[in-house]
């Protein structure tokens, strides 16, 4: 986080898909560091239920107490888990060796943009601008309706991102992530190890690309590459055979949606 200049104060929610070590062993270190830095802002964690006891045990062993309130949310069933002013977050189950969850993040619809010159030409008072942004028409003193589209422009389209965690090829995901702007799907193995991937509850390049293609995703990020591979170029090549708009998920890279 320090290396990539990520502001710690901007982190208010942490989502843990499952309890394999590569997905949560670093969490207690992060929580302790935030506390040492004097954080007071609440932090929400969404994760499989056993993680709550693990965190409590780790804190008890060192007689530790966090400087902020940690609010733990058990993941027990699919559905809506966050609904705030800007986004909604849904969780959905995926097929892995142990209980595992994916997450779907959706921005809420952005307000319409007001064209100030057009609005003034129709003598619309500034006090009505908020309602214009919500899409309402304006009715002047003469009873004339000024259509909203005459004085506003469409807002920035809301974006969506799906994180499919660690999972074997699972066609039930297609309906859960339909049409997302950006899809992350693991590709632990290249296509020639499809049998091994299935046995180990992981996916191949072709399988991830097929999920992206059939779900109507606009872009695909692939990651979770097995350490047996020294280079990643082949992952990119294979996935693009099925889904052209594919990129490698590389630590430290920013992906614009």
VMD Tcl script that draws the C-alpha trace (Angstrom):
set ca {
  {0.00 0.00 0.00}
  {2.86 2.37 0.82}
  {4.66 1.44 -2.40}
  {1.63 2.23 -4.57}
  {0.61 5.28 -2.48}
  {-2.79 3.90 -1.49}
  {-4.48 6.08 1.12}
  {-5.34 3.84 4.04}
  {-8.18 6.12 5.13}
  {-10.03 5.34 1.89}
  {-10.33 1.67 2.84}
  {-13.61 1.16 4.68}
  {-14.56 -2.38 3.57}
  {-12.50 -5.55 3.19}
  {-13.87 -8.57 1.31}
  {-12.33 -12.01 1.91}
  {-13.46 -14.74 -0.47}
  {-12.22 -17.80 1.45}
  {-9.83 -18.99 4.11}
  {-6.88 -20.32 2.14}
  {-3.78 -18.58 3.42}
  {-2.89 -16.65 0.29}
  {-6.19 -14.80 0.64}
  {-6.14 -13.73 4.29}
  {-2.89 -14.43 6.18}
  {-1.82 -10.80 5.72}
  {-5.05 -9.39 7.16}
  {-4.05 -9.32 10.84}
  {-0.88 -7.45 9.91}
  {-2.92 -4.85 8.05}
  {-5.34 -4.45 10.97}
  {-2.49 -4.07 13.45}
  {-0.69 -1.55 11.24}
  {-3.85 0.55 10.85}
  {-4.24 0.54 14.62}
  {-0.62 1.55 15.24}
  {-1.14 4.44 12.84}
  {-4.03 5.65 15.01}
  {-7.00 4.79 12.82}
  {-10.36 5.65 14.41}
  {-12.65 5.09 11.42}
  {-14.80 1.92 11.48}
  {-13.66 -0.95 9.26}
  {-16.08 -3.54 7.85}
  {-14.91 -7.06 7.02}
  {-17.01 -9.46 4.95}
  {-15.76 -13.04 5.11}
  {-16.61 -16.66 5.97}
  {-17.70 -16.87 9.62}
  {-14.63 -18.73 11.04}
  {-12.39 -15.74 10.27}
  {-13.96 -13.77 13.14}
  {-12.71 -16.28 15.72}
  {-9.28 -16.38 14.05}
  {-8.90 -12.59 14.29}
  {-10.09 -12.57 17.91}
  {-7.62 -15.32 18.81}
  {-4.73 -13.49 17.14}
  {-5.54 -10.32 19.09}
  {-6.01 -12.15 22.39}
  {-2.65 -13.96 22.14}
  {-0.77 -10.64 22.01}
  {-3.21 -8.88 24.37}
  {-3.92 -6.53 21.50}
  {-6.72 -4.02 21.15}
  {-7.49 -2.15 17.95}
  {-7.81 1.63 17.96}
  {-10.89 1.40 15.74}
  {-14.12 -0.58 15.64}
  {-13.93 -3.73 13.54}
  {-17.37 -4.73 12.25}
  {-17.46 -8.34 11.06}
  {-20.10 -9.57 8.60}
  {-20.51 -13.33 8.14}
  {-21.00 -14.54 4.59}
  {-23.71 -17.17 4.87}
  {-25.90 -16.88 1.77}
  {-25.91 -15.30 -1.65}
  {-27.35 -11.81 -1.99}
  {-26.93 -8.12 -1.20}
  {-24.33 -7.40 1.49}
  {-23.61 -3.66 0.99}
  {-25.90 -0.86 -0.12}
  {-24.57 2.66 0.31}
  {-24.87 5.96 -1.55}
  {-22.45 5.00 -4.32}
  {-22.41 1.22 -4.73}
  {-24.07 -2.08 -4.03}
  {-22.17 -5.30 -3.37}
  {-23.59 -8.79 -3.79}
  {-21.85 -12.03 -2.87}
  {-22.28 -15.33 -4.69}
  {-20.92 -18.81 -4.05}
  {-18.27 -20.35 -6.29}
  {-16.92 -23.89 -6.53}
  {-13.65 -24.32 -4.65}
  {-12.22 -26.88 -2.19}
  {-13.65 -24.99 0.77}
  {-16.42 -22.43 1.26}
  {-15.66 -19.64 -1.19}
  {-17.42 -16.47 -2.34}
  {-17.28 -14.14 -5.30}
  {-18.34 -10.49 -5.21}
  {-20.24 -8.26 -7.61}
  {-19.69 -4.52 -7.23}
  {-22.12 -2.16 -8.97}
  {-22.07 1.60 -9.05}
  {-25.42 3.28 -8.59}
  {-26.80 5.34 -11.45}
  {-25.01 8.67 -11.75}
  {-27.14 11.86 -11.77}
  {-27.80 13.59 -15.08}
  {-25.57 16.54 -15.99}
  {-27.19 19.95 -16.20}
  {-26.58 22.14 -19.24}
  {-26.45 25.54 -17.44}
  {-26.99 27.67 -20.53}
  {-30.05 25.68 -21.63}
  {-31.46 25.70 -18.10}
  {-31.08 29.47 -17.83}
  {-32.66 29.98 -21.24}
  {-35.80 28.27 -19.91}
  {-35.56 30.36 -16.70}
  {-35.29 27.27 -14.52}
  {-34.31 28.29 -10.97}
  {-31.13 26.81 -9.51}
  {-33.20 25.44 -6.62}
  {-34.71 22.94 -9.09}
  {-31.38 21.68 -10.43}
  {-31.19 18.73 -8.04}
  {-34.53 17.46 -9.33}
  {-33.30 17.90 -12.90}
  {-30.34 15.70 -12.04}
  {-32.79 13.07 -10.81}
  {-34.51 13.14 -14.22}
  {-37.59 15.23 -13.47}
  {-39.18 17.57 -16.02}
  {-39.70 21.24 -15.15}
  {-43.10 22.95 -15.28}
  {-42.91 26.74 -15.55}
  {-45.41 29.30 -14.25}
  {-47.41 29.12 -17.48}
  {-47.83 25.38 -17.06}
  {-45.46 24.55 -19.92}
  {-43.50 21.33 -19.44}
  {-39.78 21.60 -20.13}
  {-38.62 18.04 -20.88}
  {-35.64 17.00 -18.80}
  {-33.68 15.98 -21.91}
  {-33.88 19.59 -23.15}
  {-31.73 20.90 -20.31}
  {-29.63 17.94 -19.15}
  {-27.20 15.39 -20.51}
  {-26.91 11.71 -19.54}
  {-24.71 11.06 -16.52}
  {-21.61 8.91 -16.67}
  {-22.74 5.28 -17.16}
  {-22.58 3.26 -13.93}
  {-19.81 0.63 -13.93}
  {-19.67 -2.89 -12.53}
  {-16.92 -5.30 -11.49}
  {-17.14 -9.00 -10.66}
  {-14.51 -10.89 -8.69}
  {-14.92 -14.65 -9.09}
  {-12.29 -15.67 -6.51}
  {-10.82 -19.20 -6.73}
  {-13.13 -21.54 -8.59}
  {-13.36 -24.41 -11.00}
  {-15.22 -23.90 -14.28}
  {-18.79 -23.15 -13.25}
  {-21.44 -22.17 -15.79}
  {-23.82 -21.01 -13.04}
  {-21.60 -17.93 -12.70}
  {-22.72 -16.67 -16.10}
  {-26.10 -15.48 -14.88}
  {-24.66 -13.92 -11.72}
  {-22.17 -11.65 -13.51}
  {-24.11 -10.84 -16.67}
  {-22.78 -7.86 -18.62}
  {-20.19 -6.61 -16.13}
  {-17.74 -3.96 -17.31}
  {-14.79 -5.79 -15.80}
  {-14.57 -9.45 -14.80}
  {-11.77 -11.00 -12.76}
  {-11.55 -14.77 -13.16}
  {-8.76 -17.02 -12.03}
  {-6.65 -18.95 -14.55}
  {-4.38 -21.12 -12.46}
  {-3.45 -23.36 -15.40}
  {-3.01 -23.30 -19.16}
  {-5.54 -25.18 -21.29}
  {-3.54 -28.43 -21.53}
  {-4.03 -29.01 -17.78}
  {-7.82 -28.82 -17.79}
  {-8.20 -32.18 -16.02}
  {-5.83 -31.19 -13.21}
  {-7.56 -27.80 -12.92}
  {-10.91 -29.49 -12.34}
  {-9.51 -31.93 -9.79}
  {-7.96 -29.06 -7.84}
  {-11.01 -26.79 -8.14}
  {-9.26 -24.25 -10.33}
  {-9.73 -22.99 -13.90}
  {-7.78 -22.73 -17.14}
  {-7.30 -19.83 -19.53}
  {-9.90 -21.11 -21.97}
  {-12.46 -21.74 -19.24}
  {-12.13 -18.23 -17.82}
  {-12.39 -16.72 -21.28}
  {-15.48 -18.81 -21.99}
  {-17.17 -17.49 -18.84}
  {-16.34 -13.92 -19.91}
  {-17.65 -14.49 -23.42}
  {-20.89 -16.17 -22.38}
  {-21.63 -13.67 -19.62}
  {-21.26 -10.70 -21.97}
  {-18.46 -9.14 -19.91}
  {-16.77 -6.19 -21.56}
  {-13.26 -6.92 -20.27}
  {-11.53 -9.85 -18.57}
  {-8.70 -9.84 -16.05}
  {-7.02 -13.20 -15.47}
  {-4.85 -14.06 -12.49}
  {-3.92 -16.56 -9.74}
  {-1.32 -18.14 -12.00}
  {0.34 -21.32 -10.78}
  {3.94 -20.82 -9.63}
  {4.97 -23.69 -11.89}
  {4.97 -21.24 -14.81}
  {8.01 -18.97 -15.22}
  {6.36 -16.60 -17.73}
  {2.77 -15.46 -18.25}
  {2.70 -14.66 -21.96}
  {1.05 -17.98 -22.86}
  {-1.83 -17.26 -20.46}
  {-2.56 -14.05 -22.32}
  {-2.34 -15.69 -25.74}
  {-4.63 -18.60 -24.87}
  {-7.34 -16.52 -23.22}
  {-7.42 -14.05 -26.13}
  {-8.15 -16.95 -28.49}
  {-11.63 -17.08 -26.95}
  {-12.07 -13.58 -25.50}
  {-10.07 -10.85 -27.19}
  {-10.41 -8.15 -24.53}
  {-8.32 -9.98 -21.94}
  {-5.54 -8.59 -19.74}
  {-3.18 -10.14 -17.20}
  {-3.76 -9.16 -13.59}
  {-0.35 -7.86 -12.55}
  {0.39 -6.44 -9.10}
  {0.79 -2.67 -9.13}
  {-0.97 -2.10 -12.45}
  {-4.03 0.19 -12.60}
  {-6.87 -0.88 -14.91}
  {-9.15 1.89 -16.14}
  {-12.77 0.95 -16.71}
}
mol new
graphics top color blue
foreach p $ca { graphics top sphere $p radius 0.5 }
foreach p [lrange $ca 0 end-1] q [lrange $ca 1 end] { graphics top cylinder $p $q radius 0.2 }
display resetview
